[in-house]
Amino acid sequence: MTPPGRPVKEDDLHARIDGQLPQERTADVEIYLAAHPEVEARFSQYAAQRQELRAAFFSQANGAIPKRLRIAYLVAQKRRRATASWHKSPQR
């Protein structure tokens, strides 16, 4: 538990946007934002940007992972490169 009255930090403000702010910090953060409208405006923009990004990528969130990004494919590529460089090595 965070002690009440602890100074509000960037982490608290980001946690608020992400819905991860502990309930016991809510009052401190709201008081801070009311006293600092420029910070409130900046973090309101961050929250809007977060929503825009979520909306833009929502359709891709549950889609299939492209082959080029799958772990098995990446491991196989690395092995192929290692084998190719081994065969090219003049020390063999």
PDB file of N, CA, C and O in Angstrom, chain B, residues numbered from 101:
ATOM      1  N   MET B 101       0.847  -1.192   0.000  1.00  0.00           N
ATOM      2  CA  MET B 101       0.000   0.000   0.000  1.00  0.00           C
ATOM      3  C   MET B 101       0.880   1.239   0.000  1.00  0.00           C
ATOM      4  O   MET B 101       1.869   1.304   0.730  1.00  0.00           O
ATOM      5  N   THR B 102       0.526   2.209  -0.809  1.00  0.00           N
ATOM      6  CA  THR B 102       1.266   3.464  -0.915  1.00  0.00           C
ATOM      7  C   THR B 102       0.802   4.416   0.176  1.00  0.00           C
ATOM      8  O   THR B 102      -0.398   4.598   0.378  1.00  0.00           O
ATOM      9  N   PRO B 103       1.755   5.025   0.884  1.00  0.00           N
ATOM     10  CA  PRO B 103       1.331   5.972   1.930  1.00  0.00           C
ATOM     11  C   PRO B 103       0.586   7.163   1.329  1.00  0.00           C
ATOM     12  O   PRO B 103       0.998   7.688   0.295  1.00  0.00           O
ATOM     13  N   PRO B 104      -0.504   7.596   1.963  1.00  0.00           N
ATOM     14  CA  PRO B 104      -1.241   8.746   1.441  1.00  0.00           C
ATOM     15  C   PRO B 104      -0.367   9.996   1.489  1.00  0.00           C
ATOM     16  O   PRO B 104       0.471  10.149   2.377  1.00  0.00           O
ATOM     17  N   GLY B 105      -0.573  10.878   0.531  1.00  0.00           N
ATOM     18  CA  GLY B 105       0.182  12.122   0.520  1.00  0.00           C
ATOM     19  C   GLY B 105       1.548  12.022  -0.142  1.00  0.00           C
ATOM     20  O   GLY B 105       2.255  13.022  -0.260  1.00  0.00           O
ATOM     21  N   ARG B 106       1.922  10.825  -0.574  1.00  0.00           N
ATOM     22  CA  ARG B 106       3.201  10.681  -1.276  1.00  0.00           C
ATOM     23  C   ARG B 106       3.122  11.495  -2.565  1.00  0.00           C
ATOM     24  O   ARG B 106       2.074  11.518  -3.212  1.00  0.00           O
ATOM     25  N   PRO B 107       4.216  12.169  -2.952  1.00  0.00           N
ATOM     26  CA  PRO B 107       4.166  12.967  -4.182  1.00  0.00           C
ATOM     27  C   PRO B 107       3.738  12.130  -5.393  1.00  0.00           C
ATOM     28  O   PRO B 107       4.114  10.966  -5.528  1.00  0.00           O
ATOM     29  N   VAL B 108       2.955  12.743  -6.250  1.00  0.00           N
ATOM     30  CA  VAL B 108       2.490  12.086  -7.470  1.00  0.00           C
ATOM     31  C   VAL B 108       3.620  12.116  -8.489  1.00  0.00           C
ATOM     32  O   VAL B 108       4.218  13.162  -8.742  1.00  0.00           O
ATOM     33  N   LYS B 109       3.902  10.962  -9.066  1.00  0.00           N
ATOM     34  CA  LYS B 109       4.979  10.836 -10.051  1.00  0.00           C
ATOM     35  C   LYS B 109       4.400  10.424 -11.394  1.00  0.00           C
ATOM     36  O   LYS B 109       3.220  10.090 -11.507  1.00  0.00           O
ATOM     37  N   GLU B 110       5.266  10.454 -12.422  1.00  0.00           N
ATOM     38  CA  GLU B 110       4.864  10.061 -13.777  1.00  0.00           C
ATOM     39  C   GLU B 110       4.249   8.658 -13.782  1.00  0.00           C
ATOM     40  O   GLU B 110       3.263   8.415 -14.478  1.00  0.00           O
ATOM     41  N   ASP B 111       4.828   7.740 -13.012  1.00  0.00           N
ATOM     42  CA  ASP B 111       4.309   6.371 -12.972  1.00  0.00           C
ATOM     43  C   ASP B 111       2.849   6.345 -12.525  1.00  0.00           C
ATOM     44  O   ASP B 111       2.047   5.575 -13.053  1.00  0.00           O
ATOM     45  N   ASP B 112       2.516   7.176 -11.568  1.00  0.00           N
ATOM     46  CA  ASP B 112       1.130   7.244 -11.090  1.00  0.00           C
ATOM     47  C   ASP B 112       0.196   7.729 -12.207  1.00  0.00           C
ATOM     48  O   ASP B 112      -0.908   7.212 -12.383  1.00  0.00           O
ATOM     49  N   LEU B 113       0.665   8.728 -12.950  1.00  0.00           N
ATOM     50  CA  LEU B 113      -0.156   9.300 -14.008  1.00  0.00           C
ATOM     51  C   LEU B 113      -0.360   8.301 -15.155  1.00  0.00           C
ATOM     52  O   LEU B 113      -1.455   8.193 -15.706  1.00  0.00           O
ATOM     53  N   HIS B 114       0.694   7.583 -15.501  1.00  0.00           N
ATOM     54  CA  HIS B 114       0.562   6.561 -16.540  1.00  0.00           C
ATOM     55  C   HIS B 114      -0.316   5.402 -16.062  1.00  0.00           C
ATOM     56  O   HIS B 114      -1.101   4.851 -16.833  1.00  0.00           O
ATOM     57  N   ALA B 115      -0.177   5.042 -14.798  1.00  0.00           N
ATOM     58  CA  ALA B 115      -1.011   3.972 -14.237  1.00  0.00           C
ATOM     59  C   ALA B 115      -2.490   4.367 -14.300  1.00  0.00           C
ATOM     60  O   ALA B 115      -3.353   3.523 -14.540  1.00  0.00           O
ATOM     61  N   ARG B 116      -2.769   5.627 -14.086  1.00  0.00           N
ATOM     62  CA  ARG B 116      -4.157   6.108 -14.175  1.00  0.00           C
ATOM     63  C   ARG B 116      -4.695   5.921 -15.586  1.00  0.00           C
ATOM     64  O   ARG B 116      -5.819   5.452 -15.768  1.00  0.00           O
ATOM     65  N   ILE B 117      -3.896   6.289 -16.587  1.00  0.00           N
ATOM     66  CA  ILE B 117      -4.321   6.132 -17.987  1.00  0.00           C
ATOM     67  C   ILE B 117      -4.565   4.662 -18.310  1.00  0.00           C
ATOM     68  O   ILE B 117      -5.530   4.317 -18.993  1.00  0.00           O
ATOM     69  N   ASP B 118      -3.685   3.807 -17.813  1.00  0.00           N
ATOM     70  CA  ASP B 118      -3.771   2.370 -18.116  1.00  0.00           C
ATOM     71  C   ASP B 118      -4.784   1.623 -17.266  1.00  0.00           C
ATOM     72  O   ASP B 118      -4.972   0.419 -17.442  1.00  0.00           O
ATOM     73  N   GLY B 119      -5.437   2.322 -16.345  1.00  0.00           N
ATOM     74  CA  GLY B 119      -6.408   1.671 -15.474  1.00  0.00           C
ATOM     75  C   GLY B 119      -5.748   0.806 -14.411  1.00  0.00           C
ATOM     76  O   GLY B 119      -6.366  -0.119 -13.884  1.00  0.00           O
ATOM     77  N   GLN B 120      -4.490   1.107 -14.095  1.00  0.00           N
ATOM     78  CA  GLN B 120      -3.733   0.304 -13.141  1.00  0.00           C
ATOM     79  C   GLN B 120      -3.410   1.070 -11.850  1.00  0.00           C
ATOM     80  O   GLN B 120      -2.657   0.576 -11.011  1.00  0.00           O
ATOM     81  N   LEU B 121      -3.963   2.245 -11.692  1.00  0.00           N
ATOM     82  CA  LEU B 121      -3.682   3.043 -10.504  1.00  0.00           C
ATOM     83  C   LEU B 121      -4.370   2.426  -9.291  1.00  0.00           C
ATOM     84  O   LEU B 121      -5.584   2.221  -9.307  1.00  0.00           O
ATOM     85  N   PRO B 122      -3.600   2.125  -8.233  1.00  0.00           N
ATOM     86  CA  PRO B 122      -4.231   1.575  -7.027  1.00  0.00           C
ATOM     87  C   PRO B 122      -5.269   2.557  -6.470  1.00  0.00           C
ATOM     88  O   PRO B 122      -5.072   3.772  -6.495  1.00  0.00           O
ATOM     89  N   GLN B 123      -6.345   2.018  -5.985  1.00  0.00           N
ATOM     90  CA  GLN B 123      -7.453   2.853  -5.491  1.00  0.00           C
ATOM     91  C   GLN B 123      -6.992   3.851  -4.424  1.00  0.00           C
ATOM     92  O   GLN B 123      -7.498   4.971  -4.366  1.00  0.00           O
ATOM     93  N   GLU B 124      -6.043   3.453  -3.588  1.00  0.00           N
ATOM     94  CA  GLU B 124      -5.600   4.355  -2.520  1.00  0.00           C
ATOM     95  C   GLU B 124      -4.821   5.559  -3.061  1.00  0.00           C
ATOM     96  O   GLU B 124      -4.609   6.525  -2.327  1.00  0.00           O
ATOM     97  N   ARG B 125      -4.392   5.524  -4.322  1.00  0.00           N
ATOM     98  CA  ARG B 125      -3.667   6.650  -4.932  1.00  0.00           C
ATOM     99  C   ARG B 125      -4.592   7.569  -5.722  1.00  0.00           C
ATOM    100  O   ARG B 125      -4.190   8.674  -6.085  1.00  0.00           O
ATOM    101  N   THR B 126      -5.802   7.142  -5.991  1.00  0.00           N
ATOM    102  CA  THR B 126      -6.706   7.906  -6.848  1.00  0.00           C
ATOM    103  C   THR B 126      -6.923   9.326  -6.344  1.00  0.00           C
ATOM    104  O   THR B 126      -6.824  10.275  -7.122  1.00  0.00           O
ATOM    105  N   ALA B 127      -7.209   9.485  -5.092  1.00  0.00           N
ATOM    106  CA  ALA B 127      -7.486  10.824  -4.548  1.00  0.00           C
ATOM    107  C   ALA B 127      -6.268  11.730  -4.691  1.00  0.00           C
ATOM    108  O   ALA B 127      -6.407  12.888  -5.086  1.00  0.00           O
ATOM    109  N   ASP B 128      -5.074  11.221  -4.376  1.00  0.00           N
ATOM    110  CA  ASP B 128      -3.855  12.029  -4.500  1.00  0.00           C
ATOM    111  C   ASP B 128      -3.635  12.473  -5.943  1.00  0.00           C
ATOM    112  O   ASP B 128      -3.288  13.626  -6.198  1.00  0.00           O
ATOM    113  N   VAL B 129      -3.839  11.559  -6.876  1.00  0.00           N
ATOM    114  CA  VAL B 129      -3.628  11.874  -8.289  1.00  0.00           C
ATOM    115  C   VAL B 129      -4.668  12.881  -8.774  1.00  0.00           C
ATOM    116  O   VAL B 129      -4.322  13.821  -9.489  1.00  0.00           O
ATOM    117  N   GLU B 130      -5.918  12.704  -8.404  1.00  0.00           N
ATOM    118  CA  GLU B 130      -6.971  13.637  -8.831  1.00  0.00           C
ATOM    119  C   GLU B 130      -6.721  15.044  -8.272  1.00  0.00           C
ATOM    120  O   GLU B 130      -6.926  16.034  -8.973  1.00  0.00           O
ATOM    121  N   ILE B 131      -6.289  15.130  -7.034  1.00  0.00           N
ATOM    122  CA  ILE B 131      -5.976  16.438  -6.431  1.00  0.00           C
ATOM    123  C   ILE B 131      -4.806  17.080  -7.169  1.00  0.00           C
ATOM    124  O   ILE B 131      -4.821  18.276  -7.461  1.00  0.00           O
ATOM    125  N   TYR B 132      -3.792  16.269  -7.464  1.00  0.00           N
ATOM    126  CA  TYR B 132      -2.616  16.764  -8.188  1.00  0.00           C
ATOM    127  C   TYR B 132      -3.025  17.297  -9.561  1.00  0.00           C
ATOM    128  O   TYR B 132      -2.610  18.387  -9.953  1.00  0.00           O
ATOM    129  N   LEU B 133      -3.832  16.535 -10.286  1.00  0.00           N
ATOM    130  CA  LEU B 133      -4.240  16.954 -11.626  1.00  0.00           C
ATOM    131  C   LEU B 133      -5.102  18.215 -11.584  1.00  0.00           C
ATOM    132  O   LEU B 133      -5.003  19.061 -12.472  1.00  0.00           O
ATOM    133  N   ALA B 134      -5.929  18.343 -10.580  1.00  0.00           N
ATOM    134  CA  ALA B 134      -6.755  19.554 -10.448  1.00  0.00           C
ATOM    135  C   ALA B 134      -5.877  20.778 -10.214  1.00  0.00           C
ATOM    136  O   ALA B 134      -6.210  21.878 -10.655  1.00  0.00           O
ATOM    137  N   ALA B 135      -4.753  20.587  -9.520  1.00  0.00           N
ATOM    138  CA  ALA B 135      -3.840  21.695  -9.237  1.00  0.00           C
ATOM    139  C   ALA B 135      -2.858  21.968 -10.378  1.00  0.00           C
ATOM    140  O   ALA B 135      -2.203  23.010 -10.401  1.00  0.00           O
ATOM    141  N   HIS B 136      -2.757  21.033 -11.320  1.00  0.00           N
ATOM    142  CA  HIS B 136      -1.808  21.163 -12.440  1.00  0.00           C
ATOM    143  C   HIS B 136      -2.529  20.899 -13.766  1.00  0.00           C
ATOM    144  O   HIS B 136      -2.379  19.826 -14.350  1.00  0.00           O
ATOM    145  N   PRO B 137      -3.305  21.868 -14.238  1.00  0.00           N
ATOM    146  CA  PRO B 137      -4.094  21.654 -15.455  1.00  0.00           C
ATOM    147  C   PRO B 137      -3.245  21.361 -16.697  1.00  0.00           C
ATOM    148  O   PRO B 137      -3.710  20.680 -17.611  1.00  0.00           O
ATOM    149  N   GLU B 138      -2.012  21.864 -16.741  1.00  0.00           N
ATOM    150  CA  GLU B 138      -1.152  21.584 -17.893  1.00  0.00           C
ATOM    151  C   GLU B 138      -0.754  20.107 -17.935  1.00  0.00           C
ATOM    152  O   GLU B 138      -0.634  19.525 -19.013  1.00  0.00           O
ATOM    153  N   VAL B 139      -0.552  19.511 -16.773  1.00  0.00           N
ATOM    154  CA  VAL B 139      -0.239  18.081 -16.702  1.00  0.00           C
ATOM    155  C   VAL B 139      -1.487  17.277 -17.052  1.00  0.00           C
ATOM    156  O   VAL B 139      -1.412  16.273 -17.761  1.00  0.00           O
ATOM    157  N   GLU B 140      -2.625  17.724 -16.552  1.00  0.00           N
ATOM    158  CA  GLU B 140      -3.889  17.037 -16.851  1.00  0.00           C
ATOM    159  C   GLU B 140      -4.153  17.061 -18.358  1.00  0.00           C
ATOM    160  O   GLU B 140      -4.597  16.064 -18.927  1.00  0.00           O
ATOM    161  N   ALA B 141      -3.879  18.195 -19.000  1.00  0.00           N
ATOM    162  CA  ALA B 141      -4.089  18.309 -20.448  1.00  0.00           C
ATOM    163  C   ALA B 141      -3.152  17.360 -21.202  1.00  0.00           C
ATOM    164  O   ALA B 141      -3.565  16.698 -22.154  1.00  0.00           O
ATOM    165  N   ARG B 142      -1.895  17.301 -20.771  1.00  0.00           N
ATOM    166  CA  ARG B 142      -0.924  16.419 -21.429  1.00  0.00           C
ATOM    167  C   ARG B 142      -1.337  14.963 -21.293  1.00  0.00           C
ATOM    168  O   ARG B 142      -1.288  14.210 -22.265  1.00  0.00           O
ATOM    169  N   PHE B 143      -1.740  14.564 -20.106  1.00  0.00           N
ATOM    170  CA  PHE B 143      -2.112  13.169 -19.891  1.00  0.00           C
ATOM    171  C   PHE B 143      -3.469  12.830 -20.507  1.00  0.00           C
ATOM    172  O   PHE B 143      -3.739  11.668 -20.812  1.00  0.00           O
ATOM    173  N   SER B 144      -4.312  13.826 -20.688  1.00  0.00           N
ATOM    174  CA  SER B 144      -5.557  13.593 -21.429  1.00  0.00           C
ATOM    175  C   SER B 144      -5.228  13.286 -22.888  1.00  0.00           C
ATOM    176  O   SER B 144      -5.869  12.439 -23.510  1.00  0.00           O
ATOM    177  N   GLN B 145      -4.223  13.981 -23.431  1.00  0.00           N
ATOM    178  CA  GLN B 145      -3.782  13.689 -24.799  1.00  0.00           C
ATOM    179  C   GLN B 145      -3.209  12.278 -24.885  1.00  0.00           C
ATOM    180  O   GLN B 145      -3.464  11.563 -25.854  1.00  0.00           O
ATOM    181  N   TYR B 146      -2.437  11.872 -23.880  1.00  0.00           N
ATOM    182  CA  TYR B 146      -1.883  10.513 -23.865  1.00  0.00           C
ATOM    183  C   TYR B 146      -3.015   9.479 -23.834  1.00  0.00           C
ATOM    184  O   TYR B 146      -2.958   8.461 -24.524  1.00  0.00           O
ATOM    185  N   ALA B 147      -4.028   9.752 -23.033  1.00  0.00           N
ATOM    186  CA  ALA B 147      -5.155   8.814 -22.930  1.00  0.00           C
ATOM    187  C   ALA B 147      -5.886   8.716 -24.268  1.00  0.00           C
ATOM    188  O   ALA B 147      -6.272   7.624 -24.686  1.00  0.00           O
ATOM    189  N   ALA B 148      -6.076   9.848 -24.938  1.00  0.00           N
ATOM    190  CA  ALA B 148      -6.740   9.837 -26.242  1.00  0.00           C
ATOM    191  C   ALA B 148      -5.887   9.081 -27.260  1.00  0.00           C
ATOM    192  O   ALA B 148      -6.411   8.318 -28.072  1.00  0.00           O
ATOM    193  N   GLN B 149      -4.586   9.293 -27.213  1.00  0.00           N
ATOM    194  CA  GLN B 149      -3.681   8.586 -28.120  1.00  0.00           C
ATOM    195  C   GLN B 149      -3.730   7.084 -27.867  1.00  0.00           C
ATOM    196  O   GLN B 149      -3.708   6.288 -28.806  1.00  0.00           O
ATOM    197  N   ARG B 150      -3.797   6.707 -26.608  1.00  0.00           N
ATOM    198  CA  ARG B 150      -3.891   5.284 -26.260  1.00  0.00           C
ATOM    199  C   ARG B 150      -5.145   4.669 -26.873  1.00  0.00           C
ATOM    200  O   ARG B 150      -5.102   3.576 -27.439  1.00  0.00           O
ATOM    201  N   GLN B 151      -6.247   5.375 -26.753  1.00  0.00           N
ATOM    202  CA  GLN B 151      -7.509   4.884 -27.318  1.00  0.00           C
ATOM    203  C   GLN B 151      -7.434   4.777 -28.847  1.00  0.00           C
ATOM    204  O   GLN B 151      -7.932   3.814 -29.431  1.00  0.00           O
ATOM    205  N   GLU B 152      -6.817   5.761 -29.482  1.00  0.00           N
ATOM    206  CA  GLU B 152      -6.672   5.729 -30.937  1.00  0.00           C
ATOM    207  C   GLU B 152      -5.821   4.541 -31.377  1.00  0.00           C
ATOM    208  O   GLU B 152      -6.151   3.869 -32.354  1.00  0.00           O
ATOM    209  N   LEU B 153      -4.737   4.283 -30.665  1.00  0.00           N
ATOM    210  CA  LEU B 153      -3.880   3.139 -30.998  1.00  0.00           C
ATOM    211  C   LEU B 153      -4.621   1.820 -30.808  1.00  0.00           C
ATOM    212  O   LEU B 153      -4.524   0.916 -31.638  1.00  0.00           O
ATOM    213  N   ARG B 154      -5.353   1.720 -29.718  1.00  0.00           N
ATOM    214  CA  ARG B 154      -6.122   0.495 -29.475  1.00  0.00           C
ATOM    215  C   ARG B 154      -7.145   0.275 -30.591  1.00  0.00           C
ATOM    216  O   ARG B 154      -7.319  -0.848 -31.063  1.00  0.00           O
ATOM    217  N   ALA B 155      -7.809   1.333 -31.004  1.00  0.00           N
ATOM    218  CA  ALA B 155      -8.807   1.215 -32.073  1.00  0.00           C
ATOM    219  C   ALA B 155      -8.138   0.851 -33.401  1.00  0.00           C
ATOM    220  O   ALA B 155      -8.667   0.045 -34.165  1.00  0.00           O
ATOM    221  N   ALA B 156      -6.978   1.445 -33.671  1.00  0.00           N
ATOM    222  CA  ALA B 156      -6.291   1.203 -34.939  1.00  0.00           C
ATOM    223  C   ALA B 156      -5.806  -0.244 -35.057  1.00  0.00           C
ATOM    224  O   ALA B 156      -5.812  -0.814 -36.148  1.00  0.00           O
ATOM    225  N   PHE B 157      -5.392  -0.830 -33.949  1.00  0.00           N
ATOM    226  CA  PHE B 157      -4.817  -2.172 -33.994  1.00  0.00           C
ATOM    227  C   PHE B 157      -5.742  -3.262 -33.476  1.00  0.00           C
ATOM    228  O   PHE B 157      -5.340  -4.423 -33.397  1.00  0.00           O
ATOM    229  N   PHE B 158      -6.972  -2.911 -33.123  1.00  0.00           N
ATOM    230  CA  PHE B 158      -7.910  -3.878 -32.568  1.00  0.00           C
ATOM    231  C   PHE B 158      -8.121  -5.064 -33.499  1.00  0.00           C
ATOM    232  O   PHE B 158      -8.135  -6.215 -33.062  1.00  0.00           O
ATOM    233  N   SER B 159      -8.286  -4.772 -34.786  1.00  0.00           N
ATOM    234  CA  SER B 159      -8.573  -5.847 -35.735  1.00  0.00           C
ATOM    235  C   SER B 159      -7.418  -6.827 -35.870  1.00  0.00           C
ATOM    236  O   SER B 159      -7.628  -7.983 -36.238  1.00  0.00           O
ATOM    237  N   GLN B 160      -6.208  -6.384 -35.580  1.00  0.00           N
ATOM    238  CA  GLN B 160      -5.033  -7.243 -35.697  1.00  0.00           C
ATOM    239  C   GLN B 160      -4.724  -8.005 -34.409  1.00  0.00           C
ATOM    240  O   GLN B 160      -3.941  -8.955 -34.422  1.00  0.00           O
ATOM    241  N   ALA B 161      -5.321  -7.603 -33.327  1.00  0.00           N
ATOM    242  CA  ALA B 161      -4.978  -8.178 -32.024  1.00  0.00           C
ATOM    243  C   ALA B 161      -5.215  -9.675 -31.948  1.00  0.00           C
ATOM    244  O   ALA B 161      -4.440 -10.381 -31.303  1.00  0.00           O
ATOM    245  N   ASN B 162      -6.244 -10.173 -32.577  1.00  0.00           N
ATOM    246  CA  ASN B 162      -6.557 -11.593 -32.510  1.00  0.00           C
ATOM    247  C   ASN B 162      -6.218 -12.338 -33.794  1.00  0.00           C
ATOM    248  O   ASN B 162      -6.581 -13.502 -33.960  1.00  0.00           O
ATOM    249  N   GLY B 163      -5.522 -11.663 -34.698  1.00  0.00           N
ATOM    250  CA  GLY B 163      -5.153 -12.290 -35.967  1.00  0.00           C
ATOM    251  C   GLY B 163      -3.981 -13.251 -35.797  1.00  0.00           C
ATOM    252  O   GLY B 163      -3.352 -13.312 -34.740  1.00  0.00           O
ATOM    253  N   ALA B 164      -3.709 -13.988 -36.845  1.00  0.00           N
ATOM    254  CA  ALA B 164      -2.592 -14.930 -36.837  1.00  0.00           C
ATOM    255  C   ALA B 164      -1.272 -14.168 -36.851  1.00  0.00           C
ATOM    256  O   ALA B 164      -1.164 -13.092 -37.439  1.00  0.00           O
ATOM    257  N   ILE B 165      -0.284 -14.739 -36.200  1.00  0.00           N
ATOM    258  CA  ILE B 165       1.048 -14.154 -36.193  1.00  0.00           C
ATOM    259  C   ILE B 165       1.698 -14.476 -37.534  1.00  0.00           C
ATOM    260  O   ILE B 165       1.713 -15.638 -37.942  1.00  0.00           O
ATOM    261  N   PRO B 166       2.235 -13.472 -38.228  1.00  0.00           N
ATOM    262  CA  PRO B 166       2.880 -13.741 -39.511  1.00  0.00           C
ATOM    263  C   PRO B 166       4.044 -14.725 -39.351  1.00  0.00           C
ATOM    264  O   PRO B 166       4.738 -14.725 -38.335  1.00  0.00           O
ATOM    265  N   LYS B 167       4.239 -15.547 -40.357  1.00  0.00           N
ATOM    266  CA  LYS B 167       5.278 -16.574 -40.313  1.00  0.00           C
ATOM    267  C   LYS B 167       6.631 -15.978 -39.971  1.00  0.00           C
ATOM    268  O   LYS B 167       7.377 -16.555 -39.179  1.00  0.00           O
ATOM    269  N   ARG B 168       6.961 -14.835 -40.553  1.00  0.00           N
ATOM    270  CA  ARG B 168       8.282 -14.237 -40.345  1.00  0.00           C
ATOM    271  C   ARG B 168       8.530 -13.802 -38.898  1.00  0.00           C
ATOM    272  O   ARG B 168       9.666 -13.505 -38.528  1.00  0.00           O
ATOM    273  N   LEU B 169       7.484 -13.765 -38.086  1.00  0.00           N
ATOM    274  CA  LEU B 169       7.625 -13.369 -36.689  1.00  0.00           C
ATOM    275  C   LEU B 169       7.485 -14.533 -35.710  1.00  0.00           C
ATOM    276  O   LEU B 169       7.615 -14.341 -34.501  1.00  0.00           O
ATOM    277  N   ARG B 170       7.226 -15.719 -36.211  1.00  0.00           N
ATOM    278  CA  ARG B 170       7.062 -16.877 -35.334  1.00  0.00           C
ATOM    279  C   ARG B 170       8.423 -17.365 -34.850  1.00  0.00           C
ATOM    280  O   ARG B 170       9.399 -17.357 -35.601  1.00  0.00           O
ATOM    281  N   ILE B 171       8.480 -17.786 -33.601  1.00  0.00           N
ATOM    282  CA  ILE B 171       9.731 -18.221 -32.978  1.00  0.00           C
ATOM    283  C   ILE B 171      10.369 -19.364 -33.755  1.00  0.00           C
ATOM    284  O   ILE B 171      11.568 -19.319 -34.031  1.00  0.00           O
ATOM    285  N   ALA B 172       9.614 -20.366 -34.109  1.00  0.00           N
ATOM    286  CA  ALA B 172      10.182 -21.519 -34.819  1.00  0.00           C
ATOM    287  C   ALA B 172      10.832 -21.080 -36.132  1.00  0.00           C
ATOM    288  O   ALA B 172      11.899 -21.575 -36.497  1.00  0.00           O
ATOM    289  N   TYR B 173      10.197 -20.166 -36.828  1.00  0.00           N
ATOM    290  CA  TYR B 173      10.744 -19.674 -38.088  1.00  0.00           C
ATOM    291  C   TYR B 173      12.039 -18.905 -37.849  1.00  0.00           C
ATOM    292  O   TYR B 173      13.013 -19.080 -38.582  1.00  0.00           O
ATOM    293  N   LEU B 174      12.052 -18.057 -36.830  1.00  0.00           N
ATOM    294  CA  LEU B 174      13.245 -17.273 -36.517  1.00  0.00           C
ATOM    295  C   LEU B 174      14.411 -18.169 -36.110  1.00  0.00           C
ATOM    296  O   LEU B 174      15.551 -17.921 -36.504  1.00  0.00           O
ATOM    297  N   VAL B 175      14.137 -19.202 -35.331  1.00  0.00           N
ATOM    298  CA  VAL B 175      15.184 -20.142 -34.916  1.00  0.00           C
ATOM    299  C   VAL B 175      15.724 -20.872 -36.138  1.00  0.00           C
ATOM    300  O   VAL B 175      16.937 -21.030 -36.276  1.00  0.00           O
ATOM    301  N   ALA B 176      14.840 -21.320 -37.025  1.00  0.00           N
ATOM    302  CA  ALA B 176      15.279 -22.021 -38.235  1.00  0.00           C
ATOM    303  C   ALA B 176      16.136 -21.102 -39.103  1.00  0.00           C
ATOM    304  O   ALA B 176      17.144 -21.545 -39.654  1.00  0.00           O
ATOM    305  N   GLN B 177      15.759 -19.843 -39.232  1.00  0.00           N
ATOM    306  CA  GLN B 177      16.547 -18.879 -39.999  1.00  0.00           C
ATOM    307  C   GLN B 177      17.941 -18.717 -39.406  1.00  0.00           C
ATOM    308  O   GLN B 177      18.932 -18.678 -40.135  1.00  0.00           O
ATOM    309  N   LYS B 178      18.012 -18.625 -38.099  1.00  0.00           N
ATOM    310  CA  LYS B 178      19.301 -18.464 -37.422  1.00  0.00           C
ATOM    311  C   LYS B 178      20.175 -19.693 -37.669  1.00  0.00           C
ATOM    312  O   LYS B 178      21.369 -19.566 -37.938  1.00  0.00           O
ATOM    313  N   ARG B 179      19.582 -20.872 -37.578  1.00  0.00           N
ATOM    314  CA  ARG B 179      20.341 -22.100 -37.828  1.00  0.00           C
ATOM    315  C   ARG B 179      20.843 -22.152 -39.270  1.00  0.00           C
ATOM    316  O   ARG B 179      21.980 -22.550 -39.526  1.00  0.00           O
ATOM    317  N   ARG B 180      19.987 -21.747 -40.206  1.00  0.00           N
ATOM    318  CA  ARG B 180      20.400 -21.749 -41.621  1.00  0.00           C
ATOM    319  C   ARG B 180      21.567 -20.798 -41.843  1.00  0.00           C
ATOM    320  O   ARG B 180      22.510 -21.126 -42.563  1.00  0.00           O
ATOM    321  N   ARG B 181      21.509 -19.637 -41.236  1.00  0.00           N
ATOM    322  CA  ARG B 181      22.611 -18.671 -41.382  1.00  0.00           C
ATOM    323  C   ARG B 181      23.889 -19.207 -40.764  1.00  0.00           C
ATOM    324  O   ARG B 181      24.970 -19.054 -41.333  1.00  0.00           O
ATOM    325  N   ALA B 182      23.771 -19.838 -39.597  1.00  0.00           N
ATOM    326  CA  ALA B 182      24.948 -20.397 -38.931  1.00  0.00           C
ATOM    327  C   ALA B 182      25.559 -21.508 -39.778  1.00  0.00           C
ATOM    328  O   ALA B 182      26.779 -21.585 -39.920  1.00  0.00           O
ATOM    329  N   THR B 183      24.724 -22.357 -40.334  1.00  0.00           N
ATOM    330  CA  THR B 183      25.202 -23.455 -41.177  1.00  0.00           C
ATOM    331  C   THR B 183      25.859 -22.899 -42.437  1.00  0.00           C
ATOM    332  O   THR B 183      26.912 -23.387 -42.848  1.00  0.00           O
ATOM    333  N   ALA B 184      25.260 -21.898 -43.046  1.00  0.00           N
ATOM    334  CA  ALA B 184      25.805 -21.308 -44.265  1.00  0.00           C
ATOM    335  C   ALA B 184      27.165 -20.670 -43.989  1.00  0.00           C
ATOM    336  O   ALA B 184      28.085 -20.815 -44.793  1.00  0.00           O
ATOM    337  N   SER B 185      27.304 -19.974 -42.873  1.00  0.00           N
ATOM    338  CA  SER B 185      28.581 -19.350 -42.572  1.00  0.00           C
ATOM    339  C   SER B 185      29.622 -20.390 -42.221  1.00  0.00           C
ATOM    340  O   SER B 185      30.805 -20.184 -42.492  1.00  0.00           O
ATOM    341  N   TRP B 186      29.218 -21.505 -41.624  1.00  0.00           N
ATOM    342  CA  TRP B 186      30.152 -22.574 -41.288  1.00  0.00           C
ATOM    343  C   TRP B 186      30.705 -23.200 -42.578  1.00  0.00           C
ATOM    344  O   TRP B 186      31.898 -23.486 -42.675  1.00  0.00           O
ATOM    345  N   HIS B 187      29.826 -23.406 -43.557  1.00  0.00           N
ATOM    346  CA  HIS B 187      30.247 -23.991 -44.828  1.00  0.00           C
ATOM    347  C   HIS B 187      31.167 -23.061 -45.606  1.00  0.00           C
ATOM    348  O   HIS B 187      32.011 -23.528 -46.371  1.00  0.00           O
ATOM    349  N   LYS B 188      31.020 -21.759 -45.424  1.00  0.00           N
ATOM    350  CA  LYS B 188      31.845 -20.782 -46.125  1.00  0.00           C
ATOM    351  C   LYS B 188      33.174 -20.552 -45.414  1.00  0.00           C
ATOM    352  O   LYS B 188      34.089 -19.964 -45.990  1.00  0.00           O
ATOM    353  N   SER B 189      33.288 -21.004 -44.188  1.00  0.00           N
ATOM    354  CA  SER B 189      34.481 -20.761 -43.374  1.00  0.00           C
ATOM    355  C   SER B 189      35.712 -21.389 -43.998  1.00  0.00           C
ATOM    356  O   SER B 189      35.676 -22.575 -44.325  1.00  0.00           O
ATOM    357  N   PRO B 190      36.832 -20.630 -44.186  1.00  0.00           N
ATOM    358  CA  PRO B 190      38.045 -21.169 -44.790  1.00  0.00           C
ATOM    359  C   PRO B 190      38.814 -22.091 -43.824  1.00  0.00           C
ATOM    360  O   PRO B 190      39.757 -22.759 -44.250  1.00  0.00           O
ATOM    361  N   GLN B 191      38.448 -22.142 -42.579  1.00  0.00           N
ATOM    362  CA  GLN B 191      39.171 -22.933 -41.578  1.00  0.00           C
ATOM    363  C   GLN B 191      38.773 -24.396 -41.602  1.00  0.00           C
ATOM    364  O   GLN B 191      39.373 -25.192 -40.879  1.00  0.00           O
ATOM    365  N   ARG B 192      37.788 -24.789 -42.403  1.00  0.00           N
ATOM    366  CA  ARG B 192      37.347 -26.179 -42.414  1.00  0.00           C
ATOM    367  C   ARG B 192      38.354 -27.033 -43.090  1.00  0.00           C
ATOM    368  O   ARG B 192      38.163 -28.244 -43.201  1.00  0.00           O
TER     369      ARG B 192
END
